[in-house]
């Protein structure tokens, strides 16, 4: 049987159509997990696209935002090694190099020799990058806040707790 439709929510959505089809051909399946993760995947895709549009106004894509935002979040002096950035963002060094090249060319960060390691580099956000990321993060948060307008504060808090539990259970 498919999951029950919440009383306070929309009557049906596209995920319901999928689980209803499975119920029609395989009524023995419990499709609640499919319904939950189908919605999570669709939300993730839609929000990813919305975030891309928000960041595009600043001339950056989500991946580039992530690099500059990581430097910003690191605190003063907003400097990390490429290896630290790669580890934080779960990127290969090749993927990181491409992003750093583009961001350096745009004047949002600079790479300098590491004073403590002759072979190493330090990546630092520029003043231009700092101004841009502060605006871009606010724009992204506005998009995310708008997506939650259908929920009250208690529902957002409950959703946060529930999603944290789901994430903790993911292998």
Secondary structure, DSSP 8 states (H G I E B T S, - for coil): ------TTS-S--HHHHHHHHHHHH-TTS--HHHHHHHHHHHHHHHHHHHHHHHHHTTT--HHHHHHHHHHHHT-TT-EE-HHHHHHHHT--HHHHHHHHHHHHHTTSEEEEEETTEEEEEEEEE-HHHHHHHHHHHHHHHHHHHHHTTTS-HHHHHHHHHHHHHHHHH--
